[in-house]
Amino acid sequence: MNRLKELRAQNNLTQKAVARAVGITTSYYGMIELGVRKPSLSLAMDLARFFDTSVEEIFVDL
């Protein structure tokens, strides 16, 4: 489970916009958001920087 969809919605962004910002395809981003694929540590860090939060806040289900 991750919070990507929630963070994206809070920022009024499309999957395409987030994917472009971190340098991946929209389909790959969608799979990460759905939990079908897991990002590399580097990509997880890029996403955290993009959303100005921590990797743990996005990807760790507490």
mmCIF file as gemmi writes it, N, C-alpha and C atoms, coordinates in Angstrom:
data_model
loop_
_atom_site.group_PDB
_atom_site.id
_atom_site.type_symbol
_atom_site.label_atom_id
_atom_site.label_alt_id
_atom_site.label_comp_id
_atom_site.label_asym_id
_atom_site.label_entity_id
_atom_site.label_seq_id
_atom_site.pdbx_PDB_ins_code
_atom_site.Cartn_x
_atom_site.Cartn_y
_atom_site.Cartn_z
_atom_site.occupancy
_atom_site.B_iso_or_equiv
_atom_site.pdbx_formal_charge
_atom_site.auth_seq_id
_atom_site.auth_asym_id
_atom_site.pdbx_PDB_model_num
ATOM 1 N N . MET Axp A 1 ? 0.84 -1.182 0 1 0 ? 1 A 1
ATOM 2 C CA . MET Axp A 1 ? 0 0 0 1 0 ? 1 A 1
ATOM 3 C C . MET Axp A 1 ? 0.887 1.248 0 1 0 ? 1 A 1
ATOM 4 N N . ASN Axp A 2 ? 0.445 2.267 -0.72 1 0 ? 2 A 1
ATOM 5 C CA . ASN Axp A 2 ? 1.174 3.524 -0.717 1 0 ? 2 A 1
ATOM 6 C C . ASN Axp A 2 ? 0.189 4.685 -0.767 1 0 ? 2 A 1
ATOM 7 N N . ARG Axp A 3 ? 0.707 5.877 -0.567 1 0 ? 3 A 1
ATOM 8 C CA . ARG Axp A 3 ? -0.12 7.081 -0.524 1 0 ? 3 A 1
ATOM 9 C C . ARG Axp A 3 ? 0.006 7.934 -1.785 1 0 ? 3 A 1
ATOM 10 N N . LEU Axp A 4 ? 0.534 7.38 -2.859 1 0 ? 4 A 1
ATOM 11 C CA . LEU Axp A 4 ? 0.767 8.177 -4.061 1 0 ? 4 A 1
ATOM 12 C C . LEU Axp A 4 ? -0.509 8.792 -4.621 1 0 ? 4 A 1
ATOM 13 N N . LYS Axp A 5 ? -1.572 8.017 -4.721 1 0 ? 5 A 1
ATOM 14 C CA . LYS Axp A 5 ? -2.814 8.538 -5.28 1 0 ? 5 A 1
ATOM 15 C C . LYS Axp A 5 ? -3.337 9.691 -4.431 1 0 ? 5 A 1
ATOM 16 N N . GLU Axp A 6 ? -3.286 9.525 -3.118 1 0 ? 6 A 1
ATOM 17 C CA . GLU Axp A 6 ? -3.728 10.571 -2.193 1 0 ? 6 A 1
ATOM 18 C C . GLU Axp A 6 ? -2.896 11.843 -2.355 1 0 ? 6 A 1
ATOM 19 N N . LEU Axp A 7 ? -1.584 11.696 -2.405 1 0 ? 7 A 1
ATOM 20 C CA . LEU Axp A 7 ? -0.706 12.863 -2.562 1 0 ? 7 A 1
ATOM 21 C C . LEU Axp A 7 ? -0.925 13.542 -3.909 1 0 ? 7 A 1
ATOM 22 N N . ARG Axp A 8 ? -1.099 12.732 -4.941 1 0 ? 8 A 1
ATOM 23 C CA . ARG Axp A 8 ? -1.328 13.281 -6.277 1 0 ? 8 A 1
ATOM 24 C C . ARG Axp A 8 ? -2.637 14.064 -6.318 1 0 ? 8 A 1
ATOM 25 N N . ALA Axp A 9 ? -3.673 13.521 -5.698 1 0 ? 9 A 1
ATOM 26 C CA . ALA Axp A 9 ? -4.977 14.201 -5.675 1 0 ? 9 A 1
ATOM 27 C C . ALA Axp A 9 ? -4.906 15.497 -4.875 1 0 ? 9 A 1
ATOM 28 N N . GLN Axp A 10 ? -4.205 15.478 -3.764 1 0 ? 10 A 1
ATOM 29 C CA . GLN Axp A 10 ? -4.06 16.684 -2.934 1 0 ? 10 A 1
ATOM 30 C C . GLN Axp A 10 ? -3.39 17.817 -3.701 1 0 ? 10 A 1
ATOM 31 N N . ASN Axp A 11 ? -2.531 17.448 -4.636 1 0 ? 11 A 1
ATOM 32 C CA . ASN Axp A 11 ? -1.792 18.444 -5.417 1 0 ? 11 A 1
ATOM 33 C C . ASN Axp A 11 ? -2.401 18.692 -6.797 1 0 ? 11 A 1
ATOM 34 N N . ASN Axp A 12 ? -3.593 18.126 -7.03 1 0 ? 12 A 1
ATOM 35 C CA . ASN Axp A 12 ? -4.297 18.292 -8.312 1 0 ? 12 A 1
ATOM 36 C C . ASN Axp A 12 ? -3.411 17.971 -9.513 1 0 ? 12 A 1
ATOM 37 N N . LEU Axp A 13 ? -2.741 16.834 -9.442 1 0 ? 13 A 1
ATOM 38 C CA . LEU Axp A 13 ? -1.834 16.415 -10.506 1 0 ? 13 A 1
ATOM 39 C C . LEU Axp A 13 ? -2.366 15.173 -11.212 1 0 ? 13 A 1
ATOM 40 N N . THR Axp A 14 ? -2.008 15.021 -12.455 1 0 ? 14 A 1
ATOM 41 C CA . THR Axp A 14 ? -2.337 13.807 -13.192 1 0 ? 14 A 1
ATOM 42 C C . THR Axp A 14 ? -1.202 12.807 -13.024 1 0 ? 14 A 1
ATOM 43 N N . GLN Axp A 15 ? -1.498 11.552 -13.323 1 0 ? 15 A 1
ATOM 44 C CA . GLN Axp A 15 ? -0.438 10.544 -13.307 1 0 ? 15 A 1
ATOM 45 C C . GLN Axp A 15 ? 0.647 10.925 -14.304 1 0 ? 15 A 1
ATOM 46 N N . LYS Axp A 16 ? 0.234 11.452 -15.436 1 0 ? 16 A 1
ATOM 47 C CA . LYS Axp A 16 ? 1.19 11.84 -16.469 1 0 ? 16 A 1
ATOM 48 C C . LYS Axp A 16 ? 2.147 12.913 -15.961 1 0 ? 16 A 1
ATOM 49 N N . ALA Axp A 17 ? 1.625 13.89 -15.235 1 0 ? 17 A 1
ATOM 50 C CA . ALA Axp A 17 ? 2.463 14.98 -14.719 1 0 ? 17 A 1
ATOM 51 C C . ALA Axp A 17 ? 3.499 14.454 -13.724 1 0 ? 17 A 1
ATOM 52 N N . VAL Axp A 18 ? 3.081 13.574 -12.84 1 0 ? 18 A 1
ATOM 53 C CA . VAL Axp A 18 ? 4.012 13.019 -11.856 1 0 ? 18 A 1
ATOM 54 C C . VAL Axp A 18 ? 5.055 12.155 -12.554 1 0 ? 18 A 1
ATOM 55 N N . ALA Axp A 19 ? 4.59 11.317 -13.472 1 0 ? 19 A 1
ATOM 56 C CA . ALA Axp A 19 ? 5.51 10.44 -14.194 1 0 ? 19 A 1
ATOM 57 C C . ALA Axp A 19 ? 6.57 11.246 -14.939 1 0 ? 19 A 1
ATOM 58 N N . ARG Axp A 20 ? 6.151 12.282 -15.622 1 0 ? 20 A 1
ATOM 59 C CA . ARG Axp A 20 ? 7.115 13.141 -16.34 1 0 ? 20 A 1
ATOM 60 C C . ARG Axp A 20 ? 8.11 13.771 -15.39 1 0 ? 20 A 1
ATOM 61 N N . ALA Axp A 21 ? 7.625 14.231 -14.242 1 0 ? 21 A 1
ATOM 62 C CA . ALA Axp A 21 ? 8.488 14.921 -13.278 1 0 ? 21 A 1
ATOM 63 C C . ALA Axp A 21 ? 9.593 14.024 -12.742 1 0 ? 21 A 1
ATOM 64 N N . VAL Axp A 22 ? 9.304 12.727 -12.625 1 0 ? 22 A 1
ATOM 65 C CA . VAL Axp A 22 ? 10.321 11.814 -12.09 1 0 ? 22 A 1
ATOM 66 C C . VAL Axp A 22 ? 10.975 10.956 -13.168 1 0 ? 22 A 1
ATOM 67 N N . GLY Axp A 23 ? 10.59 11.169 -14.42 1 0 ? 23 A 1
ATOM 68 C CA . GLY Axp A 23 ? 11.278 10.523 -15.537 1 0 ? 23 A 1
ATOM 69 C C . GLY Axp A 23 ? 10.888 9.082 -15.812 1 0 ? 23 A 1
ATOM 70 N N . ILE Axp A 24 ? 9.623 8.747 -15.603 1 0 ? 24 A 1
ATOM 71 C CA . ILE Axp A 24 ? 9.151 7.395 -15.913 1 0 ? 24 A 1
ATOM 72 C C . ILE Axp A 24 ? 7.906 7.488 -16.792 1 0 ? 24 A 1
ATOM 73 N N . THR Axp A 25 ? 7.46 6.356 -17.308 1 0 ? 25 A 1
ATOM 74 C CA . THR Axp A 25 ? 6.255 6.365 -18.139 1 0 ? 25 A 1
ATOM 75 C C . THR Axp A 25 ? 5.016 6.462 -17.258 1 0 ? 25 A 1
ATOM 76 N N . THR Axp A 26 ? 3.959 6.949 -17.852 1 0 ? 26 A 1
ATOM 77 C CA . THR Axp A 26 ? 2.694 7.054 -17.138 1 0 ? 26 A 1
ATOM 78 C C . THR Axp A 26 ? 2.191 5.677 -16.719 1 0 ? 26 A 1
ATOM 79 N N . SER Axp A 27 ? 2.345 4.703 -17.592 1 0 ? 27 A 1
ATOM 80 C CA . SER Axp A 27 ? 1.86 3.36 -17.252 1 0 ? 27 A 1
ATOM 81 C C . SER Axp A 27 ? 2.643 2.764 -16.079 1 0 ? 27 A 1
ATOM 82 N N . TYR Axp A 28 ? 3.945 2.984 -16.05 1 0 ? 28 A 1
ATOM 83 C CA . TYR Axp A 28 ? 4.748 2.484 -14.934 1 0 ? 28 A 1
ATOM 84 C C . TYR Axp A 28 ? 4.342 3.179 -13.641 1 0 ? 28 A 1
ATOM 85 N N . TYR Axp A 29 ? 4.147 4.489 -13.701 1 0 ? 29 A 1
ATOM 86 C CA . TYR Axp A 29 ? 3.705 5.224 -12.513 1 0 ? 29 A 1
ATOM 87 C C . TYR Axp A 29 ? 2.361 4.68 -12.026 1 0 ? 29 A 1
ATOM 88 N N . GLY Axp A 30 ? 1.447 4.44 -12.945 1 0 ? 30 A 1
ATOM 89 C CA . GLY Axp A 30 ? 0.137 3.907 -12.583 1 0 ? 30 A 1
ATOM 90 C C . GLY Axp A 30 ? 0.241 2.571 -11.871 1 0 ? 30 A 1
ATOM 91 N N . MET Axp A 31 ? 1.15 1.718 -12.341 1 0 ? 31 A 1
ATOM 92 C CA . MET Axp A 31 ? 1.346 0.422 -11.7 1 0 ? 31 A 1
ATOM 93 C C . MET Axp A 31 ? 1.913 0.577 -10.29 1 0 ? 31 A 1
ATOM 94 N N . ILE Axp A 32 ? 2.805 1.538 -10.098 1 0 ? 32 A 1
ATOM 95 C CA . ILE Axp A 32 ? 3.347 1.799 -8.761 1 0 ? 32 A 1
ATOM 96 C C . ILE Axp A 32 ? 2.228 2.304 -7.855 1 0 ? 32 A 1
ATOM 97 N N . GLU Axp A 33 ? 1.43 3.227 -8.367 1 0 ? 33 A 1
ATOM 98 C CA . GLU Axp A 33 ? 0.339 3.795 -7.583 1 0 ? 33 A 1
ATOM 99 C C . GLU Axp A 33 ? -0.649 2.708 -7.152 1 0 ? 33 A 1
ATOM 100 N N . LEU Axp A 34 ? -0.912 1.749 -8.032 1 0 ? 34 A 1
ATOM 101 C CA . LEU Axp A 34 ? -1.834 0.655 -7.723 1 0 ? 34 A 1
ATOM 102 C C . LEU Axp A 34 ? -1.21 -0.434 -6.864 1 0 ? 34 A 1
ATOM 103 N N . GLY Axp A 35 ? 0.111 -0.4 -6.708 1 0 ? 35 A 1
ATOM 104 C CA . GLY Axp A 35 ? 0.792 -1.415 -5.922 1 0 ? 35 A 1
ATOM 105 C C . GLY Axp A 35 ? 1.15 -2.662 -6.702 1 0 ? 35 A 1
ATOM 106 N N . VAL Axp A 36 ? 0.997 -2.604 -8.027 1 0 ? 36 A 1
ATOM 107 C CA . VAL Axp A 36 ? 1.332 -3.742 -8.884 1 0 ? 36 A 1
ATOM 108 C C . VAL Axp A 36 ? 2.845 -3.865 -9.038 1 0 ? 36 A 1
ATOM 109 N N . ARG Axp A 37 ? 3.52 -2.734 -9.117 1 0 ? 37 A 1
ATOM 110 C CA . ARG Axp A 37 ? 4.987 -2.692 -9.227 1 0 ? 37 A 1
ATOM 111 C C . ARG Axp A 37 ? 5.542 -1.912 -8.042 1 0 ? 37 A 1
ATOM 112 N N . LYS Axp A 38 ? 6.767 -2.238 -7.682 1 0 ? 38 A 1
ATOM 113 C CA . LYS Axp A 38 ? 7.452 -1.52 -6.611 1 0 ? 38 A 1
ATOM 114 C C . LYS Axp A 38 ? 8.575 -0.698 -7.223 1 0 ? 38 A 1
ATOM 115 N N . PRO Axp A 39 ? 8.719 0.541 -6.798 1 0 ? 39 A 1
ATOM 116 C CA . PRO Axp A 39 ? 9.783 1.382 -7.361 1 0 ? 39 A 1
ATOM 117 C C . PRO Axp A 39 ? 11.139 1.006 -6.775 1 0 ? 39 A 1
ATOM 118 N N . SER Axp A 40 ? 12.179 1.327 -7.526 1 0 ? 40 A 1
ATOM 119 C CA . SER Axp A 40 ? 13.532 1.187 -6.979 1 0 ? 40 A 1
ATOM 120 C C . SER Axp A 40 ? 13.685 2.204 -5.851 1 0 ? 40 A 1
ATOM 121 N N . LEU Axp A 41 ? 14.698 2.023 -5.045 1 0 ? 41 A 1
ATOM 122 C CA . LEU Axp A 41 ? 14.946 2.968 -3.959 1 0 ? 41 A 1
ATOM 123 C C . LEU Axp A 41 ? 15.18 4.366 -4.523 1 0 ? 41 A 1
ATOM 124 N N . SER Axp A 42 ? 15.927 4.452 -5.602 1 0 ? 42 A 1
ATOM 125 C CA . SER Axp A 42 ? 16.2 5.738 -6.234 1 0 ? 42 A 1
ATOM 126 C C . SER Axp A 42 ? 14.909 6.424 -6.686 1 0 ? 42 A 1
ATOM 127 N N . LEU Axp A 43 ? 14.026 5.67 -7.314 1 0 ? 43 A 1
ATOM 128 C CA . LEU Axp A 43 ? 12.756 6.238 -7.772 1 0 ? 43 A 1
ATOM 129 C C . LEU Axp A 43 ? 11.875 6.613 -6.587 1 0 ? 43 A 1
ATOM 130 N N . ALA Axp A 44 ? 11.863 5.793 -5.553 1 0 ? 44 A 1
ATOM 131 C CA . ALA Axp A 44 ? 11.087 6.111 -4.353 1 0 ? 44 A 1
ATOM 132 C C . ALA Axp A 44 ? 11.568 7.433 -3.751 1 0 ? 44 A 1
ATOM 133 N N . MET Axp A 45 ? 12.863 7.634 -3.754 1 0 ? 45 A 1
ATOM 134 C CA . MET Axp A 45 ? 13.426 8.883 -3.238 1 0 ? 45 A 1
ATOM 135 C C . MET Axp A 45 ? 13.043 10.065 -4.13 1 0 ? 45 A 1
ATOM 136 N N . ASP Axp A 46 ? 13.057 9.861 -5.446 1 0 ? 46 A 1
ATOM 137 C CA . ASP Axp A 46 ? 12.636 10.922 -6.373 1 0 ? 46 A 1
ATOM 138 C C . ASP Axp A 46 ? 11.179 11.3 -6.132 1 0 ? 46 A 1
ATOM 139 N N . LEU Axp A 47 ? 10.33 10.313 -5.931 1 0 ? 47 A 1
ATOM 140 C CA . LEU Axp A 47 ? 8.914 10.58 -5.667 1 0 ? 47 A 1
ATOM 141 C C . LEU Axp A 47 ? 8.738 11.323 -4.339 1 0 ? 47 A 1
ATOM 142 N N . ALA Axp A 48 ? 9.481 10.928 -3.332 1 0 ? 48 A 1
ATOM 143 C CA . ALA Axp A 48 ? 9.407 11.609 -2.038 1 0 ? 48 A 1
ATOM 144 C C . ALA Axp A 48 ? 9.84 13.064 -2.163 1 0 ? 48 A 1
ATOM 145 N N . ARG Axp A 49 ? 10.915 13.312 -2.903 1 0 ? 49 A 1
ATOM 146 C CA . ARG Axp A 49 ? 11.366 14.693 -3.119 1 0 ? 49 A 1
ATOM 147 C C . ARG Axp A 49 ? 10.311 15.481 -3.879 1 0 ? 49 A 1
ATOM 148 N N . PHE Axp A 50 ? 9.73 14.863 -4.9 1 0 ? 50 A 1
ATOM 149 C CA . PHE Axp A 50 ? 8.714 15.538 -5.695 1 0 ? 50 A 1
ATOM 150 C C . PHE Axp A 50 ? 7.527 15.963 -4.835 1 0 ? 50 A 1
ATOM 151 N N . PHE Axp A 51 ? 7.093 15.084 -3.935 1 0 ? 51 A 1
ATOM 152 C CA . PHE Axp A 51 ? 5.944 15.387 -3.079 1 0 ? 51 A 1
ATOM 153 C C . PHE Axp A 51 ? 6.359 16.046 -1.763 1 0 ? 51 A 1
ATOM 154 N N . ASP Axp A 52 ? 7.636 16.356 -1.617 1 0 ? 52 A 1
ATOM 155 C CA . ASP Axp A 52 ? 8.173 17.021 -0.433 1 0 ? 52 A 1
ATOM 156 C C . ASP Axp A 52 ? 7.795 16.278 0.854 1 0 ? 52 A 1
ATOM 157 N N . THR Axp A 53 ? 8.07 14.993 0.856 1 0 ? 53 A 1
ATOM 158 C CA . THR Axp A 53 ? 7.806 14.156 2.016 1 0 ? 53 A 1
ATOM 159 C C . THR Axp A 53 ? 8.868 13.068 2.079 1 0 ? 53 A 1
ATOM 160 N N . SER Axp A 54 ? 8.717 12.134 2.987 1 0 ? 54 A 1
ATOM 161 C CA . SER Axp A 54 ? 9.702 11.057 3.116 1 0 ? 54 A 1
ATOM 162 C C . SER Axp A 54 ? 9.224 9.8 2.387 1 0 ? 54 A 1
ATOM 163 N N . VAL Axp A 55 ? 10.172 8.951 2.069 1 0 ? 55 A 1
ATOM 164 C CA . VAL Axp A 55 ? 9.849 7.668 1.446 1 0 ? 55 A 1
ATOM 165 C C . VAL Axp A 55 ? 8.918 6.881 2.368 1 0 ? 55 A 1
ATOM 166 N N . GLU Axp A 56 ? 9.199 6.923 3.649 1 0 ? 56 A 1
ATOM 167 C CA . GLU Axp A 56 ? 8.385 6.195 4.622 1 0 ? 56 A 1
ATOM 168 C C . GLU Axp A 56 ? 6.941 6.691 4.627 1 0 ? 56 A 1
ATOM 169 N N . GLU Axp A 57 ? 6.744 7.986 4.509 1 0 ? 57 A 1
ATOM 170 C CA . GLU Axp A 57 ? 5.39 8.547 4.501 1 0 ? 57 A 1
ATOM 171 C C . GLU Axp A 57 ? 4.599 8.072 3.289 1 0 ? 57 A 1
ATOM 172 N N . ILE Axp A 58 ? 5.282 7.781 2.202 1 0 ? 58 A 1
ATOM 173 C CA . ILE Axp A 58 ? 4.595 7.328 0.982 1 0 ? 58 A 1
ATOM 174 C C . ILE Axp A 58 ? 4.392 5.818 0.991 1 0 ? 58 A 1
ATOM 175 N N . PHE Axp A 59 ? 5.426 5.079 1.336 1 0 ? 59 A 1
ATOM 176 C CA . PHE Axp A 59 ? 5.41 3.639 1.099 1 0 ? 59 A 1
ATOM 177 C C . PHE Axp A 59 ? 5.277 2.731 2.306 1 0 ? 59 A 1
ATOM 178 N N . VAL Axp A 60 ? 5.383 3.238 3.512 1 0 ? 60 A 1
ATOM 179 C CA . VAL Axp A 60 ? 5.285 2.382 4.683 1 0 ? 60 A 1
ATOM 180 C C . VAL Axp A 60 ? 3.879 2.447 5.244 1 0 ? 60 A 1
ATOM 181 N N . ASP Axp A 61 ? 3.245 1.301 5.305 1 0 ? 61 A 1
ATOM 182 C CA . ASP Axp A 61 ? 1.89 1.206 5.834 1 0 ? 61 A 1
ATOM 183 C C . ASP Axp A 61 ? 1.98 1.007 7.35 1 0 ? 61 A 1
ATOM 184 N N . LEU Axp A 62 ? 1.638 2.05 8.094 1 0 ? 62 A 1
ATOM 185 C CA . LEU Axp A 62 ? 1.781 1.976 9.547 1 0 ? 62 A 1
ATOM 186 C C . LEU Axp A 62 ? 0.537 1.472 10.209 1 0 ? 62 A 1
